[in-house]
């Protein structure tokens, strides 16, 4: 995704007239993802302090309820109805600016938040990352910590790996990181539920299967809200890096709804030869004004098979290493249904 992409979606949202879809929808929870705070040298993963303060104040002034991600997932698992206006704040990678810049703001608002830790970076005691002591202090003030692997390596099968070697590597990456969390932050850390944020947001069917066998729920970097219909191996989040953190984009995403999708095919795909790929979507209900985009912001032509079945294929090849198809449609309350699908493009 880039600035052109998000602007194209926002322009479409602003200029198109309202139409009623007459679809009943349940409350959605919105999960935001952050990495760095006030680190302008890293614009693709950074949010400015001004942007972050605006967002936190907007949540307060507009009566949004901030929960830790674990509480939202447990509500869904327990089949409880989510309240309206539920938000989770998540942070990946344990950069030091989480402690020095974000934490004081979050503490001032008394907001809970979830930090996904790649534990080797912390164990090496780099000045660019938080310390375990920093995290123990944050834990006393509504921070929860979860698994982001041991070394933040790519967990998709590598070209030179056998499946057995790959599986052992994945299990070690997850289990060793969990042991570090237990040792440093307490035996109950990241339990009930166990959450795992995919490094680089990458996953495929094999990784989903292995993660599920280890008892984890998967957290992605693919955009969209979540509710009881969501796949908890593919928990969606909105990136709040500088390019996507403007006020209009933040508010639009904050009010977004889970698109009523019955099935998608393929679930997750690594592309080698079939590029651009074809995505098939079956909707639960008819949707008005459905539009789909690639990461550059270009519209994707939709081929309707029936009133609820569609196929989308980009007009150009997707670029390595990752791209997404993102679809939006207007809901009857003026907000937007949102769905995004990840593609991993391997270089040959």
C-alpha positions in Angstrom: 0.0 0.0 0.0 1.1 3.6 -0.5 -0.3 7.2 -0.2 -1.9 7.0 -3.6 -3.8 3.9 -2.6 -5.3 5.2 0.6 -6.1 8.6 -1.1 -7.9 6.8 -3.9 -10.1 4.9 -1.4 -10.8 8.1 0.6 -11.7 10.1 -2.5 -14.2 7.3 -3.6 -15.7 7.3 -0.1 -16.1 11.1 0.0 -17.6 11.7 -3.5 -20.0 8.7 -3.9 -23.6 9.3 -2.9 -25.3 7.2 -0.2 -27.3 4.2 -1.1 -29.1 1.9 1.2 -28.1 -1.8 1.2 -30.6 -2.9 3.8 -28.1 -5.3 5.3 -28.2 -6.2 8.9 -24.8 -6.1 10.5 -23.3 -6.8 13.9 -20.9 -4.6 15.8 -17.3 -4.8 14.7 -14.1 -4.2 16.6 -11.3 -2.2 15.0 -7.7 -3.1 15.7 -4.9 -0.6 15.0 -1.3 -1.5 14.4 1.7 0.7 15.2 5.5 0.1 15.1 7.5 3.3 15.8 6.5 6.6 17.3 8.2 10.0 16.5 10.9 8.3 14.4 10.7 10.3 11.2 13.6 8.4 9.6 11.3 5.4 9.2 8.1 6.8 7.6 6.8 3.4 6.4 6.5 2.2 10.0 6.4 5.4 12.0 3.5 7.6 13.3 4.2 11.2 14.2 3.5 12.1 17.8 1.0 14.8 16.6 -0.9 12.1 14.7 -0.8 9.7 17.7 -2.0 12.3 20.2 -4.8 13.3 17.8 -6.0 9.6 17.5 -5.9 9.0 21.3 -7.8 12.2 22.0 -10.4 11.4 19.2 -11.1 8.0 20.9 -11.7 9.7 24.2 -13.7 12.6 22.9 -16.0 10.3 20.8 -16.6 7.7 23.5 -14.7 4.8 22.0 -13.9 1.9 24.3 -10.3 0.7 24.2 -9.8 -2.9 25.1 -6.7 -5.1 25.1 -6.8 -7.4 22.0 -7.0 -10.5 24.2 -10.3 -9.3 25.7 -11.8 -8.8 22.2 -10.7 -12.3 21.1 -12.1 -13.9 24.3 -15.4 -12.2 23.7 -15.6 -13.7 20.2 -14.5 -17.1 21.5 -17.1 -17.0 24.3 -19.8 -16.0 21.7 -20.5 -12.7 23.5 -21.8 -9.8 21.5 -19.2 -7.1 21.2 -20.3 -3.6 22.4 -20.4 -0.8 20.0 -17.2 1.4 19.4 -14.7 -1.2 20.5 -11.0 -0.5 19.6 -7.7 -2.3 20.3 -4.3 -0.7 20.1 -1.4 -3.0 19.1 2.3 -2.4 18.7 4.8 -4.6 16.9 8.5 -5.1 17.4 9.2 -3.5 20.8 11.1 -0.5 19.5 12.3 1.9 22.3 10.0 4.7 21.2 7.1 2.5 22.4 8.4 3.0 25.9 9.8 6.6 25.6 7.1 8.2 23.5 3.9 6.1 23.1 3.7 4.7 26.7 3.5 8.1 28.5 0.6 9.1 26.2 -1.2 5.7 26.6 -0.7 5.9 30.3 -2.2 9.4 30.5 -5.3 8.2 28.7 -5.4 5.0 30.8 -5.7 2.9 27.6 -4.8 -0.8 27.6 -2.6 -1.9 24.7 -0.9 -5.0 23.3 2.8 -5.3 22.3 4.0 -8.1 20.1 7.6 -9.0 21.0 10.3 -10.6 18.8 12.3 -11.6 21.9 15.8 -11.9 20.5 15.9 -8.2 19.8 15.2 -7.6 23.5 17.6 -10.2 24.7 20.5 -8.6 22.8 20.0 -5.4 24.8 20.1 -3.2 21.8 19.5 0.5 22.5 16.9 0.5 19.7 14.6 -1.8 21.6 12.9 -1.8 25.0 14.3 -3.8 27.9 12.5 -6.4 29.8 12.5 -4.0 32.7 10.7 -1.4 30.6 8.1 -4.0 29.8 7.6 -5.0 33.4 7.0 -1.4 34.2 4.5 -1.1 31.4 2.7 -4.3 32.4 1.8 -2.5 35.7 -0.1 0.1 33.6 -2.4 -1.9 31.3 0.1 -3.2 28.8 -0.1 -6.8 27.7 2.6 -8.7 25.7 2.3 -11.3 23.0 4.4 -13.4 20.7 6.1 -12.0 17.5 8.6 -14.9 17.1 12.1 -15.2 18.4 14.1 -13.6 15.6 11.5 -11.9 13.4 12.5 -14.1 10.5 10.4 -15.0 7.4 8.3 -17.9 8.4 7.1 -19.0 5.0 8.9 -22.1 3.6 12.2 -21.0 2.0 13.3 -22.2 -1.4 16.2 -24.2 0.1 14.2 -25.8 3.0 12.6 -29.1 3.3 9.1 -29.1 4.9 10.5 -30.9 8.0 13.3 -28.4 8.5 10.8 -25.5 8.0 8.4 -26.9 10.5 11.1 -27.3 13.1 12.3 -23.8 12.5 8.7 -22.4 12.9 8.0 -24.3 16.1 11.3 -23.1 17.6 10.7 -19.5 16.6 7.3 -19.6 18.4 8.1 -21.8 21.4 11.4 -20.1 22.3 9.8 -16.6 22.1 6.9 -17.8 24.4 9.4 -19.2 26.9 11.2 -15.8 27.0 7.8 -14.0 27.6 7.1 -16.4 30.5 10.5 -16.1 32.0 10.7 -12.3 31.9 7.0 -11.2 32.2 5.3 -14.0 34.1 4.1 -17.5 33.4 0.6 -16.3 32.4 1.9 -13.9 29.8 0.2 -14.4 26.4 -2.0 -17.3 27.6 -5.8 -17.6 27.3 -5.6 -16.6 24.5 -2.3 -17.1 22.9 -1.7 -14.5 20.3 0.9 -14.5 17.5 1.7 -11.6 15.1 3.0 -12.9 11.8 6.5 -11.4 11.1 6.2 -9.1 8.0 2.5 -10.0 8.1 3.2 -13.1 6.0 1.4 -16.4 6.2 0.3 -19.4 4.1 -1.8 -22.5 4.7 1.1 -24.4 6.1 2.0 -21.7 8.7 -1.7 -21.3 9.6 -1.9 -25.0 10.3 1.2 -25.2 12.4 0.3 -22.1 14.4 -3.2 -23.6 15.1 -1.6 -26.8 16.2 0.5 -24.9 18.7 -2.6 -23.3 20.2 -2.3 -19.7 18.9 -4.5 -17.2 17.1 -2.8 -15.4 14.3 -2.6 -11.6 13.9 -2.0 -10.1 10.5 -1.0 -6.8 8.9 -4.0 -7.0 6.5 -6.6 -4.3 6.9 -10.2 -4.6 8.1 -12.3 -4.8 11.3 -13.2 -8.0 13.1 -16.3 -9.6 14.6 -17.8 -13.0 15.4 -17.6 -14.1 11.7 -13.9 -13.4 11.5 -11.2 -16.1 11.1 -9.2 -15.9 14.3 -6.2 -17.3 12.5 -6.3 -14.1 10.4 -7.1 -11.3 12.8 -7.0 -8.1 10.7 -5.5 -4.8 11.7 -5.2 -1.3 10.2 -1.7 0.0 9.9 -1.2 3.5 11.3 2.0 4.5 9.7 2.4 8.1 8.7 0.9 7.7 5.3 -2.3 6.0 6.6 -2.7 7.9 9.8 -4.3 11.1 8.6 -7.5 12.1 10.4 -9.9 11.2 7.6 -8.4 7.8 7.0 -8.3 7.1 10.8 -12.0 8.0 11.3 -13.1 6.0 8.2 -11.3 2.9 9.4 -12.5 3.5 12.9 -16.1 3.2 11.7 -15.6 0.4 9.2 -17.6 -2.8 9.2 -16.7 -6.4 8.4 -17.7 -7.2 4.9 -20.3 -10.0 4.8 -18.2 -12.6 3.0 -19.2 -16.3 3.0 -15.9 -17.6 1.4 -12.8 -16.5 -0.4 -10.6 -18.6 -2.7 -7.6 -19.0 -2.2 -7.3 -18.3 1.5 -3.7 -17.2 1.2 -1.4 -17.6 -1.8 2.2 -17.5 -2.6 2.6 -16.3 -6.2 5.2 -17.6 -8.6 3.7 -18.0 -12.0 0.1 -16.9 -11.9 0.6 -13.2 -11.5 -1.7 -11.3 -11.4 -3.7 -13.7 -9.3 -7.5 -14.3 -9.4 -9.5 -13.9 -6.2 -12.9 -15.4 -5.9 -15.3 -14.0 -3.3 -18.8 -15.2 -2.4 -20.8 -12.7 -0.5 -23.5 -13.4 2.1 -25.6 -10.5 0.8 -25.7 -8.3 -2.2 -23.6 -5.1 -1.8 -24.0 -1.8 -3.5 -21.0 0.2 -4.8 -18.4 -2.5 -4.3 -15.0 -1.4 -5.4 -11.7 -3.2 -5.3 -8.1 -1.8 -5.5 -4.5 -3.0 -5.7 -1.9 -1.6 -3.5 -1.0 1.2 -6.0 -4.5 2.5 -5.7 -5.6 1.4 -9.1 -9.1 0.0 -9.5 -9.5 -3.7 -10.2 -12.2 -4.7 -12.7 -14.8 -6.9 -11.0 -16.3 -9.8 -12.9 -19.7 -10.7 -11.4 -20.6 -14.4 -11.7 -23.9 -13.9 -9.9 -25.4 -11.3 -7.6 -23.2 -12.6 -4.7 -20.3 -14.2 -6.5 -17.4 -12.2 -8.1 -13.9 -12.6 -9.4 -11.2 -9.9 -9.3 -7.9 -9.9 -11.1 -5.5 -7.0 -11.3 -4.6 -5.6 -14.7 -0.9 -5.6 -14.0 1.5 -8.0 -12.3 1.8 -7.6 -8.5 5.1 -6.5 -7.2 7.4 -8.3 -4.7 7.4 -8.9 -1.8 3.7 -8.4 -0.9 0.6 -6.8 -2.3 -3.1 -6.7 -1.4 -6.4 -6.6 -3.0 -8.7 -4.4 -0.9 -12.5 -4.1 -1.4 -14.9 -1.6 0.1 -18.7 -1.2 -0.1 -21.1 1.3 1.3 -23.2 0.2 4.2 -26.7 1.4 5.0 -25.5 3.6 7.9 -23.0 5.5 5.7 -20.0 3.6 6.9 -17.9 1.2 4.9 -17.6 -2.5 4.7 -13.9 -3.4 4.3 -12.0 -6.5 3.2 -8.3 -6.9 2.3 -6.5 -10.0 0.9 -2.8 -10.7 1.1 -0.6 -11.9 -1.8 3.0 -12.9 -1.3 5.1 -12.6 -4.4 8.2 -14.7 -4.4 11.1 -13.8 -6.7 12.2 -16.7 -8.8 
